[in-house]
């Protein structure tokens, strides 16, 4: 059987070469001394992208080496031909199909590589029989975006892992959009935040910001190691993350994976008026519009006293001063009052965007010094560029 598989692989690679494909290879060495030989085979129409496939594989292997190194010592990633039923060798990772023409900053070759390797990584290292498919898909997408973000930000200003790309004329012609795709954004391959894999992705990004990168990396490493001994579940994942971080995170896990629970915190009102003595009284009202509670702790309140610091409220003043307060996020409304010599300029709920699960980020801030003129000029310029692209595209076909 092994000879048949090897012969099939050789015939498949020979077919790729005969069709004008290009093959590149390199050796990746992680910090712990593990070396992996990587080959990338790109079909003829993607010849120019072959180095990008190889570079993306190296970025992925560097990312997962923070947890548990990739389990193989050799790896072949293949940009698949249209007929690839014969590719059955475990050392070959078939990538998702990518369009012939795409914009470089859309990172399509890199994303295809990272997603394919992510599926192989999680399913090889973790006994996922008790895990729902949407949870595994969320882990795969989280891993892929982290890997691609390292490559993207090495060539472009952070943040983000790609630039958005629209496609016209039946998906054939790419259209560059100067909007960054952030790791915590709901987008391709998910259609909305109601999708279960998207919910898992948002949860992982929330954990990353609440616990910090190193703590979540340690939790993922421990989860992978524990997943080698038998089937693991979401409940097991919660136990591992709680134990590794030293926090009881049941307050978050009980709600985060429930599609019926909605997180939505908002800055409801901001006023700053001058009193007779020359000082300013600033009033900030924040609201919980959804039924999700981002408390920061599982412990209940003690009488009228709050317990938890899940939600941060930041107020900026015209003299440059800033004040941060915290709220346990349980009440429907919470009002903060400040007195000082300067008028408030703006207020923001969750300024660091820790609660990535928040479904409406646009209602998280208010300002008393709007820049409507600047915003109008910027949108006008973007609309003019869009119209120019439309006219040029139309002129090509008439």
N, C-alpha and C positions, 0 to 999 in steps of 0.2 A: 504493500500500500504506500509506503514511504517513497519508493521509487516512482510510482505512478504520479504522486503529488509533485515530486521534484521535476519529473519530466514535463508535467503540465505547466509548472511555473516557468521552466526554461522555454517552452514553446510560447507561452504568453509574453515573456520578455522579448523573445526573438521577434514575435509579431509586432510588438511596440517599436522595436528598432527598425524593422523593415518598413514601417509606416512613417518613418522620419522622426520618431520620438527621441528625446534626449535623456540620458541617464547621468546623474551626478552622485557622488558619494563623499562621505566625510565621517570622521570619528568624533563622537561627543564624549567628553570626560566631565563628570560632575564633581562637585567639591569633595565627595567621599571616596573618590578614586574609581568609581564604577564607569567603565567605558562601553559605549554602544556604537556599533558600526551602522550608519544610516545611509540608505540609498534612496534617491528620489527619481522616479521615472515619470516624465511628463510627455503627453502625447503631442503630436506635431503642432497643433494649433495653440498649444501653451508652451512652446519651447522657450520663449522669452521669460516665462514665469518659473522655470525649473529651479533657479537659485532661491526663489522665494519659498517654494515648498520645503527645500532643505533647511533654510534659515528658520522657518516656522517650526519645523520638527525640533531643531536645537533649542528654540525658545520654550517649547512645550516641555521638553525633557528637563530643562533647567528649572522650570516652575514646579513640576511634580517632585523633583529631587529634594525640595524642602520638606516633603511629606515622606513618601517611600519611593525609592528609585524605580524606574520602569523595569518590569521583570525580565526583559529579554536583552541579550547581548548583541543581537543584530536585528535590523528592522528595514523593511522595504516599503516605502509609501508610493502608491501608484495612482496617478491621475487616470481614471478608468477609461478605457475605450468604450464605445457604445455597446459592444457585446463582451461581457466579462463574466459569464457564468462559470468559466473554468478556473477562476481565481479562488482556490480553496486553501492554499498554504497559510498556516498561522503566522508565519513571519512576514506576510504581505498584508498591509493595511490599505484597503480601497478607500479613496476619498470620495466625498460627494461631488457630483458634477458641478462644474463652474462654467459660467458663460464664456464664450470666446473673447468677448470684448468687455472690459470693465475698467473703471478708473482706478489708478494705483492706490489711492488712499482709502478705497472701499475695503481693502484687505481681504478680498475674496479667496485668493489662494491660501493665505495664512489661516483664515477661519475654517476653510474646508479641511486643512491639515490638522488643526488643533481639535476640531470636533471629532474627526475620525479617530485620532489618537486618544482623545478623552474617552470615547466609548470603549475602545480596547483596554485602556488603563483601568477604568472602574470595574468593568465586568471581569477582567482577569484577576484583579487583586482583592475584590470584595465578593463574598457569597451573597448575591443580591436576590436570592429566591424569595425572600420575605419582604423585599422592598418594592413598592409600586413603581411602574415604569416612569411615571411623571417625576418621581423623586430622583431617580437615576438620571433622567434627561436634564433635570435642573442642575445636578452636580456636574454633568458633562459640560453644559453651557457655561457655568461659573468658571470651571477650569480653563475652558477654551478662551474665554474673554480675558482672563488674567494673563494667559500666555501671550495672546496677540497684543494686549495693551503694552507689554514690555517692548515689543518690536515697533509698534506704531509710535510710541512716545520717544523712541530713539531717533526718529526722523521728523517728528512733528511736535509742536508744543503740546504739553499735557493740558487738560486731561483727555480721556477717551481711549477707545481701542480701534476706532475707524471713523471715517466720514460717511454720512448717509449718501446713498446713491439711488436715484430714481431711474426707471427704465422706460423708454418710449418705443413706439413702433413694434408692438408685440413682444417687448422685452429685449429687443436686439440692440438698441442704441442706449448706452448708459448716459445718465445726466447727473453731473456732479452737483451736490448740494452742500454748501458750506455750513453744515450742522454736524456737530460731533456726536457720535454714538458713545454714550457713557456705559460703563459696565453694569450699572444699576438700572438702565433704561429697559422698558419693555419694547421689544422690536424683534426683527428677524432672529430666530425662526418662530417666534411667538406672535400671535395676533393681538392679544390683550392681556391685561393683568389678571383676568379671570381664569386664564389657562393655568392648570395645575403646575406644569413645569416652570412657568413664569413666576408663580407664587413661591416656588422653591428657590428660584434665582433671587428674588427680592428678599426672601428670608435670609439667605446666605450673605448677601451684601449688608443687610441690617446687622447680622451677627458680627461681620467683619468690622463694622464701624463702632458697634457697641463694645466689643471685646478687644479690638485691635488686631492688626494683621498677624503678629507673632502668636498670639493666643489661639486664634482660629486655626492657624497652620498647625499648631501642636495638637489641637483637637481633631483635625482631619487626619493627621498622621496616626493618632491613637485609634481612630475609627477604622482606618484601613487595616492596621495591625490586628485589631480585634475581629475584623471581618474575615480573616483567614481561617478561623477555627470553626466557623459554622454560620448559618444564616443570621443576618442582622436585620433590624427593623428601624423604623423611624423613632420608636420609643428608645431603642438602644442608642441611636444617634444623639437623642436628647440627653441621655444619661452620661454619655462620653463627653459631650460638650460642657455639661454642667460640672462634671468632676474635674475636667482639665482646667476650666476657667475658675473654679472655686466659687461659682455662683449657682444658685438655684434658678434655672431659667424656665421653669414650668409656666410662669406667668406669660412668657412669650410664645412658647411652643404650643400651648393650649389654644391659642388664637391664630397663630401665623399660618397654619396649614388648613384652616377652616375657610372655604371660599365664601361662607355666609357672613364672615366677620370683615368689617371695613374699617381701616384706620384712616382717619382724616382729622388732623388738627389744623386750626386756622387762627390767624390774627384778625379778630373781629372788629376792634376799634382802637384808634390811637388819637389822643388829643393832647395838646400842650398849650396851656394858656398862662398869661402873665398876671400875677396878683398885684395888689396895690403896693406891696413892699418891694416890688421889682423882681421877685423870684418867680420861677415857672413851676406850675403843677402839671405833671405829666401822668396821664392815665392810660394804661395798656390793658385791654381786655382780650384774652385768648379763649378759644372755644374748642370743645371736642364735638365734632359734627358726626363722626361715625360711632359705631358701637365697640370698636377695638380699643383696648386700654394699654398704652405703653407706659407702664408704671415704673419699671426699673427694679421691682422687687415683688416677691410673692407674699410678703407680710402685709396684713391689712392695716388700715388706719387705726390709730389709738385715739378714740374720741374725736375731737375736732382737729387733731394734729395729723398732718400729712405724713405718709411713709413712702418714700421713693423719690428719685430724682430723674425720672425718665425723660421729661420734656424740658428743654432749655429755652428760655426766652431772653433775647438780647435786645437792648435798647441803645441806640447811638444818638449822641447829642451834638449840637452844632459847634461846641467848643472842642470836639474831638474825643470826649470821654465816652466810654462804653460801660454798660452795666449788664451783668448776666444774672438771671434768677432761674430757679428750678421749680418744677411742678410735677406732682405725681400723676397728672393726667386723668384722674378719676372723675372729677366733677364735669358738668357740662360747660361751665364757665368759670374763669378765674380772672380777677382784676388785680393789677399791680399799680401802686401809686408812688410817684417819686417827686421830690422837691429839690430844686437846684437853681443855679444861676444861669443855666443855658437852656434853650428850647430844644425839644427833641427833634431829631431829623428823621429817624426811621425806627421801626421795631420789627423783629423777625422771630418766628417760632421755629425751633430746630434749625439754627443757622448752619450747622455742620452737616445737615441732611443725614442724621443718624437713622431716622425712621424712614428707611427706603420704602417700607410697606405703605407709607402715606400715599393715598391714591390721587390727591390733588395738591401739588406743590405750589401752584400759582396763588393760592390763598394764604400762604404762610408769611407774608410780609406786607407792610404798608409804609408809605413815606409821606412826610409833610413837605418835601421839597421835590416835586415831580420834575422830570426832564422830558416833558412832552415834545419840545422842539427837536431835541437830539434824537428821540425815538422816531419821530416822523421822518427826519432826514434819512435815518438808517433804513427804515422800511421802504421809503421811496427809492433809495439806491438799489435795494435788493429787488424791488419790483421791476425797475428799469433793466437790470441785468437779466432777469427772467424773461422779459419781453424781447430783449435782444436775442437771447438763445432761441426762443420760439420762432422769431422771424428768420434767423439764419437757418434753423432746421427746416423750416417750410421752404426756403429758397432752394435748398438742395434738391428737392423733389419736384420743382416746377420749372 
